[in-house]
Amino acid sequence: DVAFIQFSSGSTSTPKGVVLTHRNLMTNIGAIIERGRFTDRDISLSWMPLTHDMGLIGFHLCMFTANIEHTIMDTRLFSRRPLLWLEEASRIGATLLSSPNFGYKHFLKLYESKGLDGLDLSHVRLLFNGAEPISVSLCERFMTEMRRFGLPAAAMYPVYGLAEASLAVTLPEPGQAYHSVTVERSSLAVGHPPVVTATGAPAGLELMVVGKPIRDCQLRVADDEDRPLPAGIVGHLQIRGGNVTGGYVGVTKGEQPLTTDGWRR
């Protein structure tokens, strides 16, 4: 049965109502808990709004399911006083935190002008970073600044997902340091291998590596005709699995962005 309709953010097109069933949600929640190695010894803190899949599913429903103590910080409070986010994380000994790229930028802007003292971030195990393109240089700034408060170097956890997948598609293995790859922008053409170049190259684009597909979610890269491409070739992402929506509300089956062999574009 349908659990709820999760509207996409509209960052890539007009917002759409993504129909999610109980099976979609529980499949994805179980796989996130498994890959993230969540246990009832974890403590989470999130300022992400419950109208967003990362806040509602990732840092609310996942926490209930895994029996994790979790604190929800009002999004408007984070917007006004972002430094409170990590002050509260330090106070409660949070092990799981989350923010899109812009949240780290918002935090650093105030931190660099006002500063902080006496934090203990040594408990933080995973610092989820997703929901929008991830800036590698911003991650490095944040990790460098927070290192003085004991934030583990491997805590930054870059992830990839979307509302059509309930939430998560790819997550890294916990405990591994994040890493990136730099490619020449002009080489990013469908059906061709990207040209890898040195970090900082004038024509380079540094891309964050966001892990591998989680359980029960398949991911492939395809060409313009929906034909699968081999590893290392640029193309279109397509997904299928128990976590993937059956469709958008108000859109007929024939209008759904599905390939003839059942992958969601």
PAMAR-690025 format. One record per residue: residue number from 1; residue in one letter; y, x, z of N, C-alpha, C in turn. Coordinates in Angstrom, 2 decimals, decimal comma. Layout:
<recs>
<rec NUM 'A' <Y X Z> <Y X Z> <Y X Z>>
...
</recs>
This chain:
<recs>
<rec 1 'D' <-1,20 0,84 0,00> <0,00 0,00 0,00> <1,25 0,88 0,00>>
<rec 2 'V' <2,33 0,31 -0,50> <3,61 1,03 -0,50> <4,12 1,19 0,92>>
<rec 3 'A' <4,48 2,43 1,29> <5,04 2,71 2,61> <6,55 2,53 2,58>>
<rec 4 'F' <7,21 3,20 1,64> <8,65 3,01 1,46> <9,06 3,56 0,10>>
<rec 5 'I' <10,29 3,30 -0,27> <10,86 3,82 -1,52> <11,86 4,91 -1,15>>
<rec 6 'Q' <11,58 6,13 -1,58> <12,43 7,28 -1,27> <13,30 7,57 -2,49>>
<rec 7 'F' <14,61 7,43 -2,33> <15,49 7,69 -3,47> <15,71 9,18 -3,65>>
<rec 8 'S' <15,59 9,64 -4,89> <15,87 11,03 -5,22> <17,36 11,28 -5,05>>
<rec 9 'S' <17,72 12,55 -4,89> <19,12 12,89 -4,58> <20,05 12,71 -5,77>>
<rec 10 'G' <19,50 12,73 -6,97> <20,35 12,61 -8,15> <20,95 13,93 -8,59>>
<rec 11 'S' <20,41 15,04 -8,07> <20,96 16,35 -8,42> <20,69 16,73 -9,87>>
<rec 12 'T' <19,62 16,18 -10,46> <19,29 16,52 -11,84> <19,50 15,35 -12,79>>
<rec 13 'S' <19,63 14,13 -12,24> <19,86 12,96 -13,09> <20,28 11,81 -12,18>>
<rec 14 'T' <20,34 10,61 -12,73> <20,69 9,45 -11,92> <19,64 9,26 -10,82>>
<rec 15 'P' <20,05 8,99 -9,57> <19,07 8,79 -8,49> <18,07 7,69 -8,85>>
<rec 16 'K' <16,79 7,95 -8,51> <15,72 7,01 -8,82> <14,97 6,65 -7,55>>
<rec 17 'G' <14,48 5,41 -7,48> <13,68 4,98 -6,35> <12,23 5,38 -6,53>>
<rec 18 'V' <11,78 6,36 -5,75> <10,43 6,89 -5,87> <9,51 6,08 -4,95>>
<rec 19 'V' <8,53 5,40 -5,52> <7,61 4,56 -4,74> <6,53 5,46 -4,12>>
<rec 20 'L' <6,47 5,47 -2,79> <5,49 6,30 -2,08> <4,54 5,42 -1,27>>
<rec 21 'T' <3,25 5,63 -1,46> <2,25 4,88 -0,71> <1,91 5,63 0,58>>
<rec 22 'H' <1,20 4,95 1,45> <0,71 5,61 2,68> <-0,18 6,79 2,30>>
<rec 23 'R' <-0,99 6,65 1,26> <-1,86 7,75 0,83> <-1,04 8,95 0,34>>
<rec 24 'N' <0,01 8,69 -0,45> <0,90 9,77 -0,90> <1,42 10,55 0,30>>
<rec 25 'L' <1,96 9,82 1,28> <2,60 10,46 2,44> <1,60 11,23 3,29>>
<rec 26 'M' <0,47 10,60 3,62> <-0,48 11,27 4,50> <-1,14 12,47 3,82>>
<rec 27 'T' <-1,32 12,39 2,50> <-1,85 13,53 1,76> <-0,90 14,71 1,86>>
<rec 28 'N' <0,39 14,47 1,63> <1,38 15,55 1,66> <1,62 16,05 3,07>>
<rec 29 'I' <1,71 15,14 4,03> <1,93 15,55 5,42> <0,79 16,43 5,91>>
<rec 30 'G' <-0,45 16,03 5,60> <-1,59 16,84 6,02> <-1,59 18,23 5,41>>
<rec 31 'A' <-1,19 18,31 4,13> <-1,17 19,61 3,45> <-0,04 20,50 3,97>>
<rec 32 'I' <1,11 19,90 4,31> <2,22 20,67 4,87> <1,84 21,24 6,23>>
<rec 33 'I' <1,24 20,40 7,07> <0,80 20,85 8,39> <-0,20 22,00 8,26>>
<rec 34 'E' <-1,10 21,88 7,31> <-2,13 22,91 7,09> <-1,51 24,23 6,63>>
<rec 35 'R' <-0,68 24,19 5,58> <-0,10 25,43 5,04> <0,88 26,05 6,04>>
<rec 36 'G' <1,66 25,22 6,73> <2,63 25,74 7,69> <2,03 26,13 9,02>>
<rec 37 'R' <0,72 25,83 9,19> <0,00 26,14 10,43> <0,70 25,55 11,64>>
<rec 38 'F' <1,12 24,30 11,49> <1,76 23,60 12,61> <0,74 23,34 13,71>>
<rec 39 'T' <1,15 23,47 14,96> <0,32 23,11 16,10> <1,18 22,38 17,12>>
<rec 40 'D' <0,54 21,79 18,12> <1,30 21,08 19,15> <2,03 22,03 20,09>>
<rec 41 'R' <1,92 23,34 19,84> <2,71 24,32 20,60> <4,05 24,59 19,93>>
<rec 42 'D' <4,23 24,10 18,69> <5,51 24,26 17,99> <6,58 23,35 18,60>>
<rec 43 'I' <7,83 23,74 18,40> <8,99 22,95 18,81> <9,94 22,95 17,62>>
<rec 44 'S' <10,35 21,78 17,17> <11,20 21,72 15,97> <12,58 21,16 16,28>>
<rec 45 'L' <13,52 21,56 15,45> <14,89 21,08 15,53> <15,38 20,88 14,10>>
<rec 46 'S' <15,98 19,73 13,82> <16,47 19,46 12,47> <17,76 18,67 12,51>>
<rec 47 'W' <18,71 19,06 11,64> <19,94 18,28 11,45> <19,89 17,51 10,13>>
<rec 48 'M' <18,78 17,64 9,40> <18,66 16,96 8,10> <18,64 15,45 8,30>>
<rec 49 'P' <19,37 14,69 7,49> <19,42 13,24 7,67> <18,07 12,58 7,39>>
<rec 50 'L' <17,81 11,48 8,08> <16,54 10,76 7,89> <16,54 9,92 6,62>>
<rec 51 'T' <17,62 9,97 5,86> <17,65 9,34 4,54> <17,17 10,32 3,46>>
<rec 52 'H' <16,89 11,55 3,85> <16,46 12,60 2,92> <15,00 12,93 3,21>>
<rec 53 'D' <14,22 13,18 2,15> <12,79 13,41 2,37> <12,49 14,63 3,24>>
<rec 54 'M' <13,34 15,65 3,17> <13,11 16,84 4,00> <13,32 16,51 5,49>>
<rec 55 'G' <14,29 15,64 5,77> <14,52 15,23 7,15> <13,52 14,20 7,62>>
<rec 56 'L' <13,27 13,17 6,80> <12,39 12,07 7,19> <10,91 12,48 7,22>>
<rec 57 'I' <10,43 13,08 6,13> <9,01 13,41 6,04> <8,73 14,78 6,66>>
<rec 58 'G' <9,49 15,79 6,22> <9,21 17,15 6,66> <9,45 17,38 8,14>>
<rec 59 'F' <10,59 16,87 8,65> <10,94 17,19 10,03> <11,00 15,96 10,94>>
<rec 60 'H' <10,28 14,90 10,55> <10,13 13,76 11,45> <8,67 13,28 11,40>>
<rec 61 'L' <8,22 12,80 10,24> <6,85 12,30 10,15> <5,81 13,41 10,33>>
<rec 62 'C' <6,09 14,59 9,77> <5,17 15,73 9,96> <5,05 16,08 11,45>>
<rec 63 'M' <6,19 16,04 12,14> <6,19 16,42 13,55> <5,44 15,40 14,40>>
<rec 64 'F' <5,61 14,11 14,10> <4,83 13,07 14,79> <3,33 13,29 14,57>>
<rec 65 'T' <2,97 13,52 13,32> <1,55 13,64 12,97> <0,90 14,84 13,65>>
<rec 66 'A' <1,64 15,94 13,74> <1,11 17,17 14,35> <1,35 17,22 15,86>>
<rec 67 'N' <1,90 16,14 16,43> <2,15 16,07 17,88> <3,08 17,18 18,34>>
<rec 68 'I' <4,16 17,39 17,57> <5,12 18,45 17,86> <6,36 17,85 18,51>>
<rec 69 'E' <6,81 18,48 19,59> <8,07 18,09 20,21> <9,20 18,37 19,23>>
<rec 70 'H' <10,00 17,36 18,93> <11,06 17,62 17,96> <12,37 16,97 18,37>>
<rec 71 'T' <13,43 17,70 18,07> <14,79 17,27 18,37> <15,53 17,02 17,07>>
<rec 72 'I' <16,23 15,90 17,00> <17,02 15,58 15,81> <18,50 15,67 16,17>>
<rec 73 'M' <19,21 16,50 15,43> <20,64 16,70 15,62> <21,37 15,86 14,58>>
<rec 74 'D' <22,38 15,12 14,99> <23,12 14,29 14,06> <23,73 15,15 12,95>>
<rec 75 'T' <23,53 14,73 11,71> <24,01 15,50 10,55> <25,52 15,68 10,60>>
<rec 76 'R' <26,24 14,66 11,05> <27,69 14,76 11,13> <28,13 15,78 12,16>>
<rec 77 'L' <27,33 15,93 13,22> <27,65 16,92 14,24> <27,46 18,33 13,67>>
<rec 78 'F' <26,39 18,53 12,91> <26,19 19,83 12,25> <27,34 20,13 11,30>>
<rec 79 'S' <27,78 19,11 10,58> <28,87 19,30 9,62> <30,14 19,77 10,33>>
<rec 80 'R' <30,41 19,19 11,50> <31,63 19,54 12,24> <31,48 20,83 13,03>>
<rec 81 'R' <30,31 21,03 13,63> <30,12 22,17 14,53> <28,78 22,85 14,23>>
<rec 82 'P' <28,68 23,54 13,09> <27,39 24,10 12,67> <26,81 25,13 13,63>>
<rec 83 'L' <27,65 25,81 14,41> <27,13 26,83 15,32> <26,25 26,21 16,40>>
<rec 84 'L' <26,45 24,93 16,70> <25,63 24,25 17,70> <24,15 24,20 17,30>>
<rec 85 'W' <23,90 24,24 16,00> <22,53 24,20 15,48> <21,68 25,31 16,10>>
<rec 86 'L' <22,13 26,55 15,98> <21,33 27,66 16,50> <21,52 27,85 18,00>>
<rec 87 'E' <22,62 27,36 18,55> <22,76 27,37 20,01> <21,69 26,47 20,63>>
<rec 88 'E' <21,49 25,30 20,04> <20,47 24,38 20,53> <19,07 24,93 20,26>>
<rec 89 'A' <18,86 25,57 19,10> <17,57 26,18 18,79> <17,21 27,23 19,83>>
<rec 90 'S' <18,20 28,01 20,23> <17,99 29,03 21,26> <17,66 28,38 22,59>>
<rec 91 'R' <18,37 27,32 22,93> <18,20 26,67 24,23> <16,81 26,07 24,40>>
<rec 92 'I' <16,29 25,43 23,34> <15,00 24,75 23,46> <13,83 25,62 23,02>>
<rec 93 'G' <14,11 26,83 22,51> <13,04 27,71 22,04> <12,37 27,20 20,78>>
<rec 94 'A' <13,17 26,69 19,83> <12,62 26,11 18,60> <11,83 27,13 17,80>>
<rec 95 'T' <10,70 26,67 17,27> <9,87 27,52 16,40> <9,99 27,12 14,94>>
<rec 96 'L' <10,45 25,88 14,66> <10,56 25,37 13,30> <11,97 24,85 13,06>>
<rec 97 'L' <12,64 25,40 12,05> <13,99 24,99 11,68> <14,04 24,74 10,18>>
<rec 98 'S' <15,10 24,06 9,73> <15,17 23,71 8,32> <16,62 23,53 7,87>>
<rec 99 'S' <16,90 23,96 6,64> <18,21 23,71 6,06> <18,16 24,00 4,55>>
<rec 100 'P' <18,90 23,24 3,76> <19,11 23,63 2,37> <20,04 24,85 2,32>>
<rec 101 'N' <20,16 25,42 1,16> <20,99 26,61 0,95> <22,41 26,43 1,47>>
<rec 102 'F' <23,01 25,26 1,19> <24,41 25,07 1,58> <24,60 25,06 3,09>>
<rec 103 'G' <23,55 24,68 3,84> <23,65 24,66 5,29> <23,78 26,06 5,88>>
<rec 104 'Y' <23,04 27,01 5,32> <23,15 28,40 5,78> <24,54 28,94 5,46>>
<rec 105 'K' <25,06 28,56 4,30> <26,40 29,00 3,90> <27,45 28,40 4,82>>
<rec 106 'H' <27,32 27,13 5,15> <28,25 26,43 6,04> <28,23 27,08 7,44>>
<rec 107 'F' <27,04 27,39 7,92> <26,90 28,04 9,23> <27,58 29,40 9,23>>
<rec 108 'L' <27,30 30,22 8,20> <27,85 31,58 8,16> <29,37 31,59 8,07>>
<rec 109 'K' <29,93 30,62 7,38> <31,39 30,57 7,23> <32,07 30,50 8,59>>
<rec 110 'L' <31,56 29,66 9,49> <32,16 29,54 10,82> <31,73 30,69 11,72>>
<rec 111 'Y' <30,48 31,11 11,57> <29,98 32,21 12,39> <30,79 33,49 12,17>>
<rec 112 'E' <31,11 33,77 10,92> <31,83 35,00 10,60> <33,27 34,98 11,07>>
<rec 113 'S' <33,81 33,79 11,34> <35,17 33,71 11,87> <35,22 33,57 13,38>>
<rec 114 'K' <34,18 32,94 13,97> <34,20 32,70 15,42> <33,16 33,52 16,19>>
<rec 115 'G' <32,01 33,79 15,57> <30,97 34,55 16,23> <30,17 33,73 17,22>>
<rec 116 'L' <29,09 34,33 17,73> <28,23 33,71 18,73> <27,72 34,81 19,66>>
<rec 117 'D' <27,37 34,42 20,88> <26,83 35,38 21,83> <25,65 34,76 22,56>>
<rec 118 'G' <24,73 35,63 22,97> <23,67 35,23 23,88> <22,57 34,37 23,32>>
<rec 119 'L' <22,41 34,34 22,00> <21,32 33,54 21,43> <19,99 34,28 21,54>>
<rec 120 'D' <18,90 33,51 21,62> <17,55 34,06 21,53> <16,80 33,28 20,47>>
<rec 121 'L' <16,67 33,90 19,29> <15,98 33,26 18,16> <14,61 33,86 17,92>>
<rec 122 'S' <14,10 34,57 18,90> <12,81 35,26 18,74> <11,64 34,29 18,63>>
<rec 123 'H' <11,84 33,03 19,06> <10,76 32,04 18,99> <10,59 31,46 17,59>>
<rec 124 'V' <11,61 31,60 16,74> <11,58 30,94 15,43> <10,46 31,51 14,57>>
<rec 125 'R' <9,57 30,62 14,14> <8,42 31,03 13,34> <8,66 30,77 11,86>>
<rec 126 'L' <9,19 29,59 11,53> <9,47 29,24 10,14> <10,87 28,63 10,04>>
<rec 127 'L' <11,62 29,14 9,08> <12,98 28,68 8,82> <12,97 28,13 7,39>>
<rec 128 'F' <12,63 26,86 7,24> <12,47 26,26 5,92> <13,80 26,31 5,15>>
<rec 129 'N' <13,71 26,64 3,86> <14,87 26,70 2,99> <14,47 26,06 1,67>>
<rec 130 'G' <14,98 24,86 1,41> <14,63 24,17 0,18> <15,63 23,08 -0,14>>
<rec 131 'A' <15,25 22,17 -1,01> <16,04 21,00 -1,41> <17,14 21,29 -2,42>>
<rec 132 'E' <17,38 22,56 -2,70> <18,34 22,94 -3,75> <18,08 24,41 -4,10>>
<rec 133 'P' <18,67 24,92 -5,19> <18,45 26,33 -5,54> <18,78 27,25 -4,37>>
<rec 134 'I' <17,95 28,27 -4,21> <18,05 29,18 -3,07> <18,71 30,49 -3,50>>
<rec 135 'S' <19,78 30,86 -2,82> <20,46 32,13 -3,08> <19,80 33,23 -2,26>>
<rec 136 'V' <19,24 34,23 -2,94> <18,59 35,34 -2,25> <19,61 36,13 -1,45>>
<rec 137 'S' <20,78 36,37 -2,02> <21,80 37,15 -1,32> <22,29 36,43 -0,07>>
<rec 138 'L' <22,37 35,10 -0,12> <22,77 34,34 1,06> <21,71 34,44 2,16>>
<rec 139 'C' <20,45 34,37 1,76> <19,36 34,54 2,73> <19,45 35,90 3,41>>
<rec 140 'E' <19,74 36,93 2,62> <19,84 38,28 3,19> <21,01 38,38 4,16>>
<rec 141 'R' <22,14 37,76 3,82> <23,29 37,74 4,75> <22,93 37,07 6,05>>
<rec 142 'F' <22,30 35,92 5,94> <21,95 35,15 7,14> <20,96 35,92 8,01>>
<rec 143 'M' <19,92 36,46 7,40> <18,89 37,17 8,16> <19,46 38,43 8,80>>
<rec 144 'T' <20,35 39,12 8,10> <20,96 40,33 8,65> <21,80 40,00 9,87>>
<rec 145 'E' <22,59 38,93 9,79> <23,45 38,54 10,91> <22,62 38,06 12,11>>
<rec 146 'M' <21,55 37,31 11,85> <20,78 36,72 12,94> <19,73 37,67 13,53>>
<rec 147 'R' <19,55 38,80 12,87> <18,58 39,78 13,38> <18,96 40,25 14,79>>
<rec 148 'R' <20,27 40,31 15,06> <20,72 40,78 16,37> <20,31 39,83 17,50>>
<rec 149 'F' <19,93 38,58 17,12> <19,49 37,62 18,12> <17,97 37,49 18,16>>
<rec 150 'G' <17,30 38,45 17,52> <15,84 38,47 17,57> <15,13 37,62 16,54>>
<rec 151 'L' <15,86 37,11 15,52> <15,21 36,30 14,49> <14,22 37,17 13,71>>
<rec 152 'P' <12,93 36,81 13,67> <11,94 37,62 12,97> <12,24 37,74 11,48>>
<rec 153 'A' <12,00 38,90 10,91> <12,31 39,14 9,50> <11,53 38,23 8,56>>
<rec 154 'A' <10,33 37,81 8,98> <9,50 36,98 8,11> <9,70 35,49 8,33>>
<rec 155 'A' <10,72 35,11 9,12> <10,92 33,69 9,44> <11,45 32,88 8,26>>
<rec 156 'M' <12,29 33,49 7,40> <12,85 32,75 6,26> <11,71 32,25 5,37>>
<rec 157 'Y' <11,69 30,94 5,09> <10,54 30,29 4,47> <11,00 29,46 3,27>>
<rec 158 'P' <11,16 30,09 2,09> <11,64 29,38 0,90> <10,56 28,48 0,30>>
<rec 159 'V' <10,91 27,22 0,06> <9,92 26,23 -0,37> <10,44 25,46 -1,58>>
<rec 160 'Y' <9,51 24,76 -2,27> <9,89 23,94 -3,42> <9,21 22,57 -3,32>>
<rec 161 'G' <9,98 21,54 -3,58> <9,43 20,20 -3,61> <10,41 19,23 -4,23>>
<rec 162 'L' <10,05 17,96 -4,22> <10,90 16,91 -4,78> <10,37 15,56 -4,32>>
<rec 163 'A' <11,23 14,55 -4,39> <10,86 13,23 -3,89> <9,63 12,68 -4,60>>
<rec 164 'E' <9,47 13,01 -5,87> <8,32 12,51 -6,64> <6,99 13,05 -6,12>>
<rec 165 'A' <7,03 14,12 -5,34> <5,81 14,70 -4,75> <5,69 14,31 -3,28>>
<rec 166 'S' <6,33 13,24 -2,87> <6,51 12,85 -1,47> <7,48 13,82 -0,83>>
<rec 167 'L' <7,15 15,11 -0,85> <8,06 16,16 -0,41> <7,69 17,50 -1,01>>
<rec 168 'A' <6,60 18,11 -0,53> <6,30 19,51 -0,84> <5,39 19,68 -2,05>>
<rec 169 'V' <5,70 20,69 -2,85> <4,83 21,12 -3,96> <4,30 22,53 -3,68>>
<rec 170 'T' <5,19 23,48 -3,39> <4,75 24,84 -3,09> <5,34 25,32 -1,78>>
<rec 171 'L' <4,52 26,01 -0,99> <4,95 26,65 0,25> <4,31 28,03 0,30>>
<rec 172 'P' <5,01 29,03 0,85> <4,40 30,36 1,01> <3,40 30,36 2,17>>
<rec 173 'E' <2,66 31,44 2,29> <1,84 31,66 3,47> <2,76 32,08 4,61>>
<rec 174 'P' <2,66 31,47 5,78> <3,53 31,87 6,90> <3,31 33,32 7,30>>
<rec 175 'G' <4,38 33,94 7,78> <4,28 35,31 8,27> <4,54 36,37 7,23>>
<rec 176 'Q' <4,74 35,97 5,97> <5,02 36,94 4,92> <6,53 36,99 4,65>>
<rec 177 'A' <7,04 38,19 4,45> <8,46 38,34 4,14> <8,77 37,71 2,78>>
<rec 178 'Y' <9,90 37,02 2,69> <10,28 36,41 1,42> <10,58 37,51 0,40>>
<rec 179 'H' <10,42 37,19 -0,88> <10,74 38,16 -1,92> <11,22 37,43 -3,17>>
<rec 180 'S' <11,80 38,18 -4,07> <12,42 37,60 -5,27> <12,00 38,36 -6,51>>
<rec 181 'V' <12,37 37,81 -7,66> <12,18 38,49 -8,94> <13,46 38,31 -9,74>>
<rec 182 'T' <13,90 39,36 -10,42> <15,12 39,31 -11,23> <14,74 39,38 -12,70>>
<rec 183 'V' <15,26 38,43 -13,47> <14,97 38,38 -14,90> <16,27 38,31 -15,69>>
<rec 184 'E' <16,19 38,68 -16,96> <17,36 38,55 -17,83> <17,55 37,08 -18,20>>
<rec 185 'R' <18,76 36,59 -17,97> <19,04 35,17 -18,23> <18,69 34,77 -19,66>>
<rec 186 'S' <19,02 35,63 -20,60> <18,82 35,30 -22,01> <17,36 35,19 -22,40>>
<rec 187 'S' <16,47 35,66 -21,52> <15,03 35,64 -21,86> <14,34 34,37 -21,37>>
<rec 188 'L' <15,09 33,47 -20,70> <14,48 32,26 -20,14> <14,39 31,16 -21,19>>
<rec 189 'A' <13,46 31,33 -22,12> <13,24 30,36 -23,18> <11,82 29,82 -23,09>>
<rec 190 'V' <11,67 28,51 -23,27> <10,36 27,87 -23,15> <9,37 28,50 -24,13>>
<rec 191 'G' <8,20 28,85 -23,60> <7,15 29,43 -24,43> <7,19 30,94 -24,52>>
<rec 192 'H' <8,14 31,57 -23,84> <8,28 33,02 -23,90> <8,21 33,63 -22,50>>
<rec 193 'P' <7,75 34,87 -22,40> <7,74 35,54 -21,10> <9,15 36,01 -20,75>>
<rec 194 'P' <9,57 35,88 -19,50> <10,89 36,38 -19,12> <10,87 37,90 -19,05>>
<rec 195 'V' <12,02 38,50 -19,30> <12,15 39,95 -19,21> <12,59 40,30 -17,78>>
<rec 196 'V' <11,72 40,98 -17,06> <12,03 41,38 -15,69> <12,97 42,58 -15,72>>
<rec 197 'T' <13,99 42,53 -14,87> <14,98 43,60 -14,84> <15,27 44,00 -13,40>>
<rec 198 'A' <16,11 44,99 -13,22> <16,41 45,50 -11,88> <17,31 44,53 -11,12>>
<rec 199 'T' <17,12 44,45 -9,82> <18,00 43,64 -8,98> <19,44 44,14 -9,11>>
<rec 200 'G' <20,37 43,22 -9,34> <21,77 43,59 -9,49> <22,19 43,90 -10,91>>
<rec 201 'A' <21,25 43,81 -11,85> <21,60 44,06 -13,26> <22,64 43,03 -13,72>>
<rec 202 'P' <23,63 43,43 -14,53> <24,71 42,53 -14,95> <24,22 41,23 -15,58>>
<rec 203 'A' <23,17 41,31 -16,40> <22,67 40,11 -17,08> <21,49 39,49 -16,34>>
<rec 204 'G' <21,26 39,95 -15,11> <20,08 39,49 -14,38> <20,32 38,22 -13,58>>
<rec 205 'L' <19,27 37,46 -13,38> <19,27 36,27 -12,54> <18,18 36,47 -11,48>>
<rec 206 'E' <18,59 36,55 -10,22> <17,63 36,78 -9,14> <17,08 35,44 -8,66>>
<rec 207 'L' <15,77 35,29 -8,73> <15,11 34,04 -8,39> <14,22 34,23 -7,17>>
<rec 208 'M' <14,29 33,29 -6,23> <13,47 33,35 -5,05> <12,05 32,89 -5,37>>
<rec 209 'V' <11,07 33,58 -4,82> <9,67 33,18 -4,96> <9,38 32,14 -3,89>>
<rec 210 'V' <8,80 31,00 -4,28> <8,67 29,86 -3,36> <7,22 29,48 -3,05>>
<rec 211 'G' <6,33 30,46 -3,12> <4,96 30,21 -2,68> <4,05 29,65 -3,76>>
<rec 212 'K' <2,95 29,06 -3,29> <1,93 28,51 -4,18> <1,70 27,03 -3,87>>
<rec 213 'P' <1,10 26,29 -4,82> <0,88 24,85 -4,58> <0,04 24,62 -3,33>>
<rec 214 'I' <0,40 23,56 -2,60> <-0,35 23,20 -1,41> <-1,57 22,39 -1,79>>
<rec 215 'R' <-2,43 22,13 -0,82> <-3,66 21,37 -1,06> <-3,33 19,98 -1,62>>
<rec 216 'D' <-4,17 19,52 -2,54> <-4,07 18,18 -3,14> <-2,84 17,98 -4,02>>
<rec 217 'C' <-2,19 19,07 -4,41> <-1,08 18,98 -5,37> <-1,28 20,05 -6,43>>
<rec 218 'Q' <-1,46 19,62 -7,66> <-1,62 20,56 -8,78> <-0,28 20,75 -9,48>>
<rec 219 'L' <-0,08 21,97 -9,96> <1,16 22,32 -10,64> <0,82 23,09 -11,91>>
<rec 220 'R' <1,46 22,74 -13,01> <1,28 23,51 -14,23> <2,61 23,69 -14,93>>
<rec 221 'V' <2,66 24,70 -15,80> <3,83 24,96 -16,64> <3,44 24,62 -18,07>>
<rec 222 'A' <4,28 23,83 -18,74> <3,93 23,35 -20,08> <5,06 23,61 -21,07>>
<rec 223 'D' <4,71 23,56 -22,35> <5,73 23,74 -23,38> <6,40 22,40 -23,69>>
<rec 224 'D' <7,21 22,36 -24,73> <7,96 21,14 -25,06> <7,06 19,99 -25,50>>
<rec 225 'E' <5,81 20,30 -25,87> <4,85 19,28 -26,30> <3,82 18,98 -25,21>>
<rec 226 'D' <4,11 19,38 -23,98> <3,23 19,14 -22,82> <1,91 19,92 -22,88>>
<rec 227 'R' <1,88 20,99 -23,65> <0,68 21,82 -23,69> <0,79 22,89 -22,60>>
<rec 228 'P' <-0,28 23,07 -21,79> <-0,24 24,05 -20,71> <0,00 25,46 -21,23>>
<rec 229 'L' <0,80 26,21 -20,49> <1,11 27,59 -20,83> <0,42 28,54 -19,85>>
<rec 230 'P' <0,12 29,76 -20,27> <-0,50 30,71 -19,34> <0,49 31,20 -18,29>>
<rec 231 'A' <-0,03 31,82 -17,26> <0,82 32,36 -16,19> <1,82 33,36 -16,76>>
<rec 232 'G' <3,03 33,35 -16,21> <4,04 34,31 -16,62> <4,88 33,88 -17,81>>
<rec 233 'I' <4,70 32,64 -18,27> <5,47 32,13 -19,40> <6,43 31,05 -18,91>>
<rec 234 'V' <7,66 31,03 -19,45> <8,66 30,04 -19,07> <8,31 28,68 -19,66>>
<rec 235 'G' <8,47 27,62 -18,87> <8,20 26,29 -19,39> <8,65 25,21 -18,42>>
<rec 236 'H' <8,16 24,00 -18,64> <8,51 22,83 -17,84> <7,47 22,64 -16,74>>
<rec 237 'L' <7,91 22,33 -15,52> <6,99 22,07 -14,43> <6,45 20,65 -14,52>>
<rec 238 'Q' <5,14 20,51 -14,30> <4,50 19,21 -14,26> <3,55 19,18 -13,07>>
<rec 239 'I' <3,44 18,01 -12,39> <2,61 17,92 -11,19> <1,71 16,70 -11,25>>
<rec 240 'R' <0,61 16,79 -10,49> <-0,23 15,62 -10,26> <-1,02 15,87 -8,97>>
<rec 241 'G' <-1,49 14,80 -8,36> <-2,24 14,93 -7,12> <-2,04 13,74 -6,22>>
<rec 242 'G' <-2,71 13,78 -5,07> <-2,67 12,66 -4,14> <-1,31 12,41 -3,53>>
<rec 243 'N' <-0,42 13,41 -3,57> <0,92 13,26 -3,01> <1,95 12,79 -4,03>>
<rec 244 'V' <1,57 12,70 -5,30> <2,53 12,42 -6,37> <2,67 10,91 -6,59>>
<rec 245 'T' <3,92 10,46 -6,64> <4,22 9,04 -6,80> <3,55 8,44 -8,04>>
<rec 246 'G' <3,25 7,15 -7,94> <2,74 6,44 -9,10> <3,83 6,01 -10,05>>
<rec 247 'G' <5,10 6,09 -9,59> <6,19 5,75 -10,49> <7,48 5,38 -9,77>>
<rec 248 'Y' <8,51 5,13 -10,56> <9,81 4,74 -10,06> <9,90 3,22 -9,98>>
<rec 249 'V' <10,63 2,72 -9,00> <10,80 1,28 -8,86> <11,63 0,76 -10,04>>
<rec 250 'G' <11,22 -0,37 -10,58> <11,96 -0,99 -11,67> <11,76 -0,33 -13,03>>
<rec 251 'V' <10,81 0,61 -13,12> <10,54 1,29 -14,40> <9,12 0,94 -14,83>>
<rec 252 'T' <8,96 0,43 -16,05> <7,64 0,03 -16,53> <6,74 1,25 -16,71>>
<rec 253 'K' <5,44 1,01 -16,71> <4,48 2,11 -16,84> <4,71 2,92 -18,10>>
<rec 254 'G' <5,05 2,24 -19,17> <5,27 2,94 -20,43> <6,51 3,80 -20,45>>
<rec 255 'E' <7,44 3,54 -19,52> <8,68 4,31 -19,45> <8,62 5,43 -18,42>>
<rec 256 'Q' <7,52 5,53 -17,66> <7,39 6,59 -16,66> <7,27 7,95 -17,36>>
<rec 257 'P' <7,85 9,01 -16,78> <7,78 10,34 -17,40> <6,42 11,00 -17,17>>
<rec 258 'L' <5,39 10,44 -17,82> <4,03 10,94 -17,68> <3,53 11,48 -19,02>>
<rec 259 'T' <2,73 12,54 -18,94> <2,09 13,06 -20,14> <0,88 12,18 -20,47>>
<rec 260 'T' <0,35 12,33 -21,65> <-0,81 11,52 -22,05> <-2,03 11,81 -21,19>>
<rec 261 'D' <-2,10 13,02 -20,59> <-3,23 13,35 -19,72> <-2,91 13,19 -18,23>>
<rec 262 'G' <-1,80 12,46 -17,91> <-1,58 12,04 -16,54> <-0,78 12,93 -15,64>>
<rec 263 'W' <-0,06 13,91 -16,19> <0,80 14,77 -15,36> <2,21 14,20 -15,34>>
<rec 264 'R' <2,88 14,30 -14,21> <4,26 13,82 -14,08> <5,21 14,95 -14,47>>
<rec 265 'R' <6,08 14,65 -15,42> <7,06 15,64 -15,86> <8,15 15,80 -14,80>>
</recs>
